[in-house]
């Protein structure tokens, strides 16, 4: 792989993490408009399915073809990596604090590194280990979970950690499919289709569609969240997996809690805590370290 291709993958993973960091803006706004997180999740995956499906039909219909191996991986990614990931994360947020849910979901890079070793033959290097540990500590400090952990409900903690494991399965599966030769658009189409079909029975879609029909603000929110903080970062992240190792791409998404912390400071005037400042520095150092050549 040439240096340009690797740099493109690194930038794509970083950009995906930064864009995901804006998710909190949309979630806070959706709460005020009366649309639930699970409705919003289902609607944004419906939007992705329609957009990507239309793109494939217009540009190359062969992109819808799957062999048995690819179908099996897609099913695992769709059921575990999207549906179970979304449900466990959303449910955990009702039982424990948002900051603790976010921190526990970020065990994903650890899981990706461990799973990628036997399945993708990616090396577990000292550079990766230092970077992922440093970034995770930075994530903990950025969220302020040490000083204000909130509820420590065991079931909520388990669900948040499970959500991280589920996303790591999505990451590794996507990398396996890229090696298998499947395009980013095909992977996104089928995993999004599985997710919206799986979530639809549990989120009262008629009510959600009614809100969208009666309020232009809700409609724009769903479209903005579906395109900006879901479709775009997933395209970038899946693209990065075609260019760099899954473990490295996963570590680079620690740009998300860093971005979310900065947004909280700038937009919501949440104040600059010493632990947040240290956390930001640690994540930045981790992102620099992981992009150094391993010895």
N, C-alpha and C positions, 0 to 999 in steps of 0.2 A: 504493500500500500504506500503511495507516495505521500510526501509531507503535506501537500495541499489538501488531499483527501482527508487526512487525519485532522488537520486544523479545522476543516469544515465540520467534521463530526463533533469536535470539542465545542466550537461556537454554537452549533445547533443544540447540544445538550445544555449548555449554559443558558442559552436564550429560552429554552423550554422551562428551566427552573425559574428564571426571572419572571416569565409570564405567569406561571402557576402561582407566583407570589401575590398576584393581584386578585386571586380567588376570593379573599376575605372581603374586598370591596363589594363584589357582587352578592355574596352571601348575606352581608349585613343589609344591603338594599332590598334583597328578596324577602327577608323577614318582615321588613316594614310594609311590604306590598301584599302580604298575606299568602305568599306561595311557599310551600314547604321545601326543605332541602331535597327530599327524595323526589318530589315532583320536578324540581329544577334539574336534578340529575337525569331523570328519565327523558325530559324534554330536550336537554342538550344532546343526549345520545341519539334521539330521534332525528334531530337536526343534522348531526354528523352523518348518520346513515343515509339520509336523503341527499345531502351534498356530495358525499363520496360516491354513493351509488350512481348518481347522475353523471358524475365525472367519468366513472369507469364505463358506463353505457355509451357515452359520447366518444370517448377517446379509444378505448380498447376493451371490447366485451370479453376477450379471453382472460382478462384479469379476474373474472368471477370463477374461473375454474380452479378446483382444488383436488389434489390426490389424497389418498387415504391418510397418509402420515400428516400432511398439512392440516387436513380436516380435524384429526385427533388433537393436534396442538392448538388449533383455533378454538375448539370446544373447551379445552382446559383453560385457555386464556380468557374466553368469554365468560364462562361460568365462575371461575375462581378469580381471575385477574380483574374483571370489571364488575360483575354482579355482586359477588361476595365481598370484594374490596369496598364497593360503594356502600352496601348495606351495613357491614361491620363498622366502617368509619362513621357513618351517619348515626348509627345506634350508640356508638361509644360516646359521641358528643352530647347525648342526652343523659349520660350517666356520670361522666367525668368532665373536667374543664376542657375547653377548646385547646388550650396550650398543651396540656398533658396528652390529649389525643394526637396532636400534631407531632409531639416528640416521639411518642411510641410508634407512630406510623413510619418514622424515619429509622427504624431498624431494617427497613427494606434494603439499603445498600449493603449492610452486613450479610443479609441472606443472599443477595445477588452474587456477592463475591464467593460465598461458600458453595452455592449451587452451581455457579459457572465453572468451578474447578473441575468437577467430574463430568459435567454435561457438555461444556464448551471447551474444555482443556485450557482455560485461562489460568495463568499463574497467579498465586497469592503472594504478592511481593511485599517487601517491607514498606515501600512507598505507598501502596494502596492501604496497608494496615494503619500507618501513621495518619494518612489523609482522612480515612473514614472515621477513625476514633476522634481526631481533632475536630472534624466537622460536626460529629454528633454532640460532642461536648459544647461546641459553639451553638448548636441548635438548642440545647437545653438551656444555656444561658440567655439566648435571645428571647425565648418564650417566657422567661421568668418563672418557670415551673418550680424551681427550687425554693423561691421565697413565697410563692403563693400556689401550691399544688391543687388547691380546691378539693373536690371529692375524690377519694381513693377507692371507689367501688371496685372490688376485684373483677367482676364481670365486665365492667367498662374498660378496665385496664387490659384484660384478655382480648376483648374485641378490637381495641385500637392496635395492639401488637399483631393480632391476626390480620388486620387490614394491611399492615406493612409487609407481612409475609405474602399475602395475596398479590400485592403490587410487584413484589420481587419475581413472582411466578410469571406475571405478565411481561416483565422486562426480559427474563431469560427466554420465554417463549417467543417473543418478538425477535430476539437475536437469532434463535434457532431457525426461524422462518426466513430471516434475511439471508442466512447461510444457505438455506434450502432453495433460495432464488425467488421467494415471493415478494411482491412489491409492497411498499408502505401503504398504498391506497387499498390494496386487497386486505391486508391485515386489519386496518382501521375499519373498513366496511363491515367485515364479518364479526369482529369483536363488539363493535357498536350495535349492530343488529341484534346480537345475542343479549346484550345488556338491556336495551330498551324493551325487548320482548319479555325478558325476565322480570323487569321492574314494573312494567305496565299494570299488572293486576293489583299492585300494592300501593299505588300512588294517586288514585282517583283522578285519572286523566280528564274526564269530562269537566270536572271543576277547574282544572288547570287551563284547559282550552277556553273555558268560559271567561276566566280572568284575562287571558291573552286577547280574546275578542272584544272585551269591554274596556280594556285599558291599553293604550298605546305604550305607556311606560313599561308595563309588564312584558309586552311583546318585544320591545327593544331590549329589555333586560335579558330575556331568554335568548334572543338572537346574538346579543353581544357576548353573553357567557358561553353560548354554544360555539361561536366562531373564534372569539378572542382567547378565552382561557381554557378551552377544551380542544377544539379542532386544531388550531395553530400549534400549541405546544406539543400535542400528541404527534402531529406530523413531524415537527422538529425532533422530538425525542426518538421516534421510530427511525427517522432518517439517520440520526447520530449512531444508532445501533448497527447500521449498515457500514459505518466507517470506523468505529472504535469499539473497544471491548465493552461488554455489558457492565462489568464492575466499575470501570472508569466512568461510563456514562451515568450510572446510578449515583456515584459520588458527586458528580458535577451538578446534579439536581439539588444539592444542598444550597444552591443559589436561591431556592424558593423561600426557606425561612429567613434568610438574610434580607431578601426583598420585602417580605411581609413585615419584618421588623422596621425597616426603613420607611415603609408606607405608613405604619402606625405612628412613627415619630413625626413624619412630615405632614400627613393629611389629618390624622386624628389627634395630633399634639399630645401623644401619650407620655411624653417626657423621656429624657435620656438617662437610663439607669446605668450604673457602672457595669452590671453583669451583661446588659445588652451590648454595651460598647466592646467588652472583652469577647463576647460571643461573635460579634461581627468580624472582629480581627481574626479570631480562630478559624472561622469559616473561610475568610479570604486567604489565609495562609494555607489551609487545607486544599483549596482550589488551585493554588499556585504549586503546591507540592505534588499533587496528583498529575500535573501536566509536565513534570520533570521526567526525564528519561530514567527508568529504573535501572539500577546497577546490578 
